[in-house]
Amino acid sequence: MGSEIKVTENVVSCSDNGQHPLVYINLNDGKARCQYCGQVFTLIDPKDSKAEKEAA
């Protein structure tokens, strides 16, 4: 199973670096998992993303 990736876009793509077909994943529910590799994508507020970068 994949780890969690935080994203700020409502739609993401996943191909596991070419290991499976390219799929687009809709994050309407705020979180979704790739049907091929199990990678989890979590939608976050862009403001939260900026705060994380500034804290680092």
PDB file as gemmi writes it, atoms N, CA and C in Angstrom:
CRYST1    1.000    1.000    1.000  90.00  90.00  90.00 P 1                      
ATOM      1  N   MET A   1       0.830  -1.181   0.000  1.00  0.00           N  
ATOM      2  CA  MET A   1       0.000   0.000   0.000  1.00  0.00           C  
ATOM      3  C   MET A   1       0.875   1.245   0.000  1.00  0.00           C  
ATOM      4  N   GLY A   2       0.377   2.283  -0.660  1.00  0.00           N  
ATOM      5  CA  GLY A   2       1.119   3.520  -0.750  1.00  0.00           C  
ATOM      6  C   GLY A   2       0.944   4.394   0.476  1.00  0.00           C  
ATOM      7  N   SER A   3       1.793   5.391   0.569  1.00  0.00           N  
ATOM      8  CA  SER A   3       1.680   6.349   1.664  1.00  0.00           C  
ATOM      9  C   SER A   3       0.720   7.460   1.263  1.00  0.00           C  
ATOM     10  N   GLU A   4       0.480   8.377   2.181  1.00  0.00           N  
ATOM     11  CA  GLU A   4      -0.443   9.474   1.924  1.00  0.00           C  
ATOM     12  C   GLU A   4       0.290  10.647   1.264  1.00  0.00           C  
ATOM     13  N   ILE A   5      -0.311  11.190   0.223  1.00  0.00           N  
ATOM     14  CA  ILE A   5       0.212  12.379  -0.442  1.00  0.00           C  
ATOM     15  C   ILE A   5      -0.825  13.481  -0.287  1.00  0.00           C  
ATOM     16  N   LYS A   6      -0.391  14.618   0.274  1.00  0.00           N  
ATOM     17  CA  LYS A   6      -1.283  15.760   0.445  1.00  0.00           C  
ATOM     18  C   LYS A   6      -1.228  16.613  -0.808  1.00  0.00           C  
ATOM     19  N   VAL A   7      -2.408  16.948  -1.342  1.00  0.00           N  
ATOM     20  CA  VAL A   7      -2.501  17.719  -2.578  1.00  0.00           C  
ATOM     21  C   VAL A   7      -3.493  18.864  -2.409  1.00  0.00           C  
ATOM     22  N   THR A   8      -3.366  19.872  -3.276  1.00  0.00           N  
ATOM     23  CA  THR A   8      -4.269  21.026  -3.217  1.00  0.00           C  
ATOM     24  C   THR A   8      -5.208  21.084  -4.414  1.00  0.00           C  
ATOM     25  N   GLU A   9      -5.124  20.121  -5.311  1.00  0.00           N  
ATOM     26  CA  GLU A   9      -5.985  20.068  -6.501  1.00  0.00           C  
ATOM     27  C   GLU A   9      -7.091  19.045  -6.297  1.00  0.00           C  
ATOM     28  N   ASN A  10      -8.265  19.293  -6.906  1.00  0.00           N  
ATOM     29  CA  ASN A  10      -9.400  18.372  -6.780  1.00  0.00           C  
ATOM     30  C   ASN A  10      -9.256  17.106  -7.605  1.00  0.00           C  
ATOM     31  N   VAL A  11      -8.416  17.150  -8.630  1.00  0.00           N  
ATOM     32  CA  VAL A  11      -8.184  15.982  -9.478  1.00  0.00           C  
ATOM     33  C   VAL A  11      -6.679  15.764  -9.575  1.00  0.00           C  
ATOM     34  N   VAL A  12      -6.241  14.532  -9.332  1.00  0.00           N  
ATOM     35  CA  VAL A  12      -4.822  14.190  -9.423  1.00  0.00           C  
ATOM     36  C   VAL A  12      -4.654  13.025 -10.389  1.00  0.00           C  
ATOM     37  N   SER A  13      -3.423  12.828 -10.852  1.00  0.00           N  
ATOM     38  CA  SER A  13      -3.141  11.684 -11.714  1.00  0.00           C  
ATOM     39  C   SER A  13      -2.137  10.778 -11.013  1.00  0.00           C  
ATOM     40  N   CYS A  14      -2.189   9.502 -11.363  1.00  0.00           N  
ATOM     41  CA  CYS A  14      -1.274   8.530 -10.775  1.00  0.00           C  
ATOM     42  C   CYS A  14      -0.919   7.492 -11.836  1.00  0.00           C  
ATOM     43  N   SER A  15       0.356   7.176 -11.929  1.00  0.00           N  
ATOM     44  CA  SER A  15       0.808   6.085 -12.796  1.00  0.00           C  
ATOM     45  C   SER A  15       1.885   5.265 -12.096  1.00  0.00           C  
ATOM     46  N   ASP A  16       2.164   5.598 -10.829  1.00  0.00           N  
ATOM     47  CA  ASP A  16       3.203   4.926 -10.044  1.00  0.00           C  
ATOM     48  C   ASP A  16       4.508   4.881 -10.829  1.00  0.00           C  
ATOM     49  N   ASN A  17       4.894   6.050 -11.359  1.00  0.00           N  
ATOM     50  CA  ASN A  17       6.123   6.184 -12.159  1.00  0.00           C  
ATOM     51  C   ASN A  17       6.148   5.217 -13.343  1.00  0.00           C  
ATOM     52  N   GLY A  18       4.997   5.076 -14.010  1.00  0.00           N  
ATOM     53  CA  GLY A  18       4.910   4.233 -15.193  1.00  0.00           C  
ATOM     54  C   GLY A  18       4.663   2.764 -14.911  1.00  0.00           C  
ATOM     55  N   GLN A  19       4.408   2.421 -13.660  1.00  0.00           N  
ATOM     56  CA  GLN A  19       4.209   1.021 -13.296  1.00  0.00           C  
ATOM     57  C   GLN A  19       2.796   0.518 -13.573  1.00  0.00           C  
ATOM     58  N   HIS A  20       1.865   1.430 -13.793  1.00  0.00           N  
ATOM     59  CA  HIS A  20       0.501   1.035 -14.144  1.00  0.00           C  
ATOM     60  C   HIS A  20      -0.078   2.112 -15.056  1.00  0.00           C  
ATOM     61  N   PRO A  21      -1.232   1.844 -15.685  1.00  0.00           N  
ATOM     62  CA  PRO A  21      -1.831   2.849 -16.576  1.00  0.00           C  
ATOM     63  C   PRO A  21      -2.095   4.163 -15.847  1.00  0.00           C  
ATOM     64  N   LEU A  22      -1.962   5.271 -16.555  1.00  0.00           N  
ATOM     65  CA  LEU A  22      -2.243   6.588 -15.997  1.00  0.00           C  
ATOM     66  C   LEU A  22      -3.736   6.703 -15.701  1.00  0.00           C  
ATOM     67  N   VAL A  23      -4.059   7.055 -14.477  1.00  0.00           N  
ATOM     68  CA  VAL A  23      -5.452   7.261 -14.079  1.00  0.00           C  
ATOM     69  C   VAL A  23      -5.579   8.636 -13.443  1.00  0.00           C  
ATOM     70  N   TYR A  24      -6.761   9.207 -13.564  1.00  0.00           N  
ATOM     71  CA  TYR A  24      -7.077  10.476 -12.926  1.00  0.00           C  
ATOM     72  C   TYR A  24      -8.040  10.185 -11.783  1.00  0.00           C  
ATOM     73  N   ILE A  25      -7.763  10.773 -10.644  1.00  0.00           N  
ATOM     74  CA  ILE A  25      -8.525  10.484  -9.429  1.00  0.00           C  
ATOM     75  C   ILE A  25      -9.185  11.760  -8.931  1.00  0.00           C  
ATOM     76  N   ASN A  26     -10.494  11.706  -8.758  1.00  0.00           N  
ATOM     77  CA  ASN A  26     -11.270  12.842  -8.287  1.00  0.00           C  
ATOM     78  C   ASN A  26     -11.320  12.803  -6.760  1.00  0.00           C  
ATOM     79  N   LEU A  27     -11.020  13.931  -6.117  1.00  0.00           N  
ATOM     80  CA  LEU A  27     -10.984  13.990  -4.664  1.00  0.00           C  
ATOM     81  C   LEU A  27     -12.187  14.746  -4.096  1.00  0.00           C  
ATOM     82  N   ASN A  28     -13.368  14.535  -4.665  1.00  0.00           N  
ATOM     83  CA  ASN A  28     -14.583  15.198  -4.179  1.00  0.00           C  
ATOM     84  C   ASN A  28     -14.837  14.910  -2.710  1.00  0.00           C  
ATOM     85  N   ASP A  29     -14.471  13.731  -2.241  1.00  0.00           N  
ATOM     86  CA  ASP A  29     -14.695  13.358  -0.845  1.00  0.00           C  
ATOM     87  C   ASP A  29     -13.530  13.765   0.054  1.00  0.00           C  
ATOM     88  N   GLY A  30     -12.503  14.403  -0.522  1.00  0.00           N  
ATOM     89  CA  GLY A  30     -11.372  14.861   0.267  1.00  0.00           C  
ATOM     90  C   GLY A  30     -10.242  13.862   0.366  1.00  0.00           C  
ATOM     91  N   LYS A  31     -10.516  12.599   0.027  1.00  0.00           N  
ATOM     92  CA  LYS A  31      -9.483  11.558   0.100  1.00  0.00           C  
ATOM     93  C   LYS A  31      -9.869  10.446  -0.859  1.00  0.00           C  
ATOM     94  N   ALA A  32      -8.880   9.909  -1.557  1.00  0.00           N  
ATOM     95  CA  ALA A  32      -9.145   8.797  -2.472  1.00  0.00           C  
ATOM     96  C   ALA A  32      -7.884   7.964  -2.627  1.00  0.00           C  
ATOM     97  N   ARG A  33      -8.078   6.724  -3.072  1.00  0.00           N  
ATOM     98  CA  ARG A  33      -6.984   5.769  -3.231  1.00  0.00           C  
ATOM     99  C   ARG A  33      -6.904   5.327  -4.694  1.00  0.00           C  
ATOM    100  N   CYS A  34      -5.683   5.221  -5.214  1.00  0.00           N  
ATOM    101  CA  CYS A  34      -5.485   4.714  -6.566  1.00  0.00           C  
ATOM    102  C   CYS A  34      -5.902   3.251  -6.618  1.00  0.00           C  
ATOM    103  N   GLN A  35      -6.694   2.900  -7.614  1.00  0.00           N  
ATOM    104  CA  GLN A  35      -7.196   1.527  -7.728  1.00  0.00           C  
ATOM    105  C   GLN A  35      -6.102   0.530  -8.099  1.00  0.00           C  
ATOM    106  N   TYR A  36      -4.987   1.014  -8.647  1.00  0.00           N  
ATOM    107  CA  TYR A  36      -3.909   0.115  -9.063  1.00  0.00           C  
ATOM    108  C   TYR A  36      -2.845  -0.086  -7.985  1.00  0.00           C  
ATOM    109  N   CYS A  37      -2.310   1.011  -7.439  1.00  0.00           N  
ATOM    110  CA  CYS A  37      -1.168   0.896  -6.523  1.00  0.00           C  
ATOM    111  C   CYS A  37      -1.520   1.165  -5.064  1.00  0.00           C  
ATOM    112  N   GLY A  38      -2.715   1.670  -4.808  1.00  0.00           N  
ATOM    113  CA  GLY A  38      -3.125   1.910  -3.435  1.00  0.00           C  
ATOM    114  C   GLY A  38      -2.664   3.231  -2.852  1.00  0.00           C  
ATOM    115  N   GLN A  39      -1.993   4.054  -3.664  1.00  0.00           N  
ATOM    116  CA  GLN A  39      -1.541   5.363  -3.191  1.00  0.00           C  
ATOM    117  C   GLN A  39      -2.738   6.180  -2.720  1.00  0.00           C  
ATOM    118  N   VAL A  40      -2.634   6.809  -1.550  1.00  0.00           N  
ATOM    119  CA  VAL A  40      -3.716   7.609  -0.992  1.00  0.00           C  
ATOM    120  C   VAL A  40      -3.412   9.086  -1.219  1.00  0.00           C  
ATOM    121  N   PHE A  41      -4.386   9.804  -1.738  1.00  0.00           N  
ATOM    122  CA  PHE A  41      -4.279  11.238  -1.968  1.00  0.00           C  
ATOM    123  C   PHE A  41      -5.282  11.928  -1.060  1.00  0.00           C  
ATOM    124  N   THR A  42      -4.826  12.964  -0.342  1.00  0.00           N  
ATOM    125  CA  THR A  42      -5.673  13.707   0.581  1.00  0.00           C  
ATOM    126  C   THR A  42      -5.682  15.172   0.174  1.00  0.00           C  
ATOM    127  N   LEU A  43      -6.869  15.708   0.002  1.00  0.00           N  
ATOM    128  CA  LEU A  43      -7.038  17.102  -0.388  1.00  0.00           C  
ATOM    129  C   LEU A  43      -6.865  17.994   0.838  1.00  0.00           C  
ATOM    130  N   ILE A  44      -5.991  18.995   0.723  1.00  0.00           N  
ATOM    131  CA  ILE A  44      -5.807  19.958   1.804  1.00  0.00           C  
ATOM    132  C   ILE A  44      -6.038  21.357   1.256  1.00  0.00           C  
ATOM    133  N   ASP A  45      -6.272  22.282   2.133  1.00  0.00           N  
ATOM    134  CA  ASP A  45      -6.456  23.685   1.763  1.00  0.00           C  
ATOM    135  C   ASP A  45      -5.107  24.257   1.331  1.00  0.00           C  
ATOM    136  N   PRO A  46      -5.050  24.973   0.213  1.00  0.00           N  
ATOM    137  CA  PRO A  46      -3.774  25.562  -0.228  1.00  0.00           C  
ATOM    138  C   PRO A  46      -3.130  26.440   0.842  1.00  0.00           C  
ATOM    139  N   LYS A  47      -3.917  27.073   1.690  1.00  0.00           N  
ATOM    140  CA  LYS A  47      -3.370  27.892   2.777  1.00  0.00           C  
ATOM    141  C   LYS A  47      -2.600  27.020   3.764  1.00  0.00           C  
ATOM    142  N   ASP A  48      -3.101  25.805   4.029  1.00  0.00           N  
ATOM    143  CA  ASP A  48      -2.411  24.885   4.928  1.00  0.00           C  
ATOM    144  C   ASP A  48      -1.078  24.446   4.348  1.00  0.00           C  
ATOM    145  N   SER A  49      -1.055  24.230   3.037  1.00  0.00           N  
ATOM    146  CA  SER A  49       0.169  23.829   2.348  1.00  0.00           C  
ATOM    147  C   SER A  49       1.229  24.906   2.489  1.00  0.00           C  
ATOM    148  N   LYS A  50       0.845  26.151   2.318  1.00  0.00           N  
ATOM    149  CA  LYS A  50       1.781  27.280   2.432  1.00  0.00           C  
ATOM    150  C   LYS A  50       2.314  27.385   3.850  1.00  0.00           C  
ATOM    151  N   ALA A  51       1.455  27.193   4.856  1.00  0.00           N  
ATOM    152  CA  ALA A  51       1.880  27.266   6.249  1.00  0.00           C  
ATOM    153  C   ALA A  51       2.887  26.172   6.581  1.00  0.00           C  
ATOM    154  N   GLU A  52       2.685  24.958   6.025  1.00  0.00           N  
ATOM    155  CA  GLU A  52       3.614  23.853   6.253  1.00  0.00           C  
ATOM    156  C   GLU A  52       4.988  24.176   5.685  1.00  0.00           C  
ATOM    157  N   LYS A  53       5.033  24.755   4.490  1.00  0.00           N  
ATOM    158  CA  LYS A  53       6.302  25.103   3.847  1.00  0.00           C  
ATOM    159  C   LYS A  53       7.037  26.179   4.643  1.00  0.00           C  
ATOM    160  N   GLU A  54       6.285  27.155   5.172  1.00  0.00           N  
ATOM    161  CA  GLU A  54       6.902  28.244   5.927  1.00  0.00           C  
ATOM    162  C   GLU A  54       7.436  27.745   7.269  1.00  0.00           C  
ATOM    163  N   ALA A  55       6.804  26.739   7.845  1.00  0.00           N  
ATOM    164  CA  ALA A  55       7.238  26.204   9.139  1.00  0.00           C  
ATOM    165  C   ALA A  55       8.500  25.351   9.009  1.00  0.00           C  
ATOM    166  N   ALA A  56       8.754  24.847   7.827  1.00  0.00           N  
ATOM    167  CA  ALA A  56       9.903  23.943   7.609  1.00  0.00           C  
ATOM    168  C   ALA A  56      11.225  24.656   7.618  1.00  0.00           C  
TER     169      ALA A  56                                                      
END                                                                             
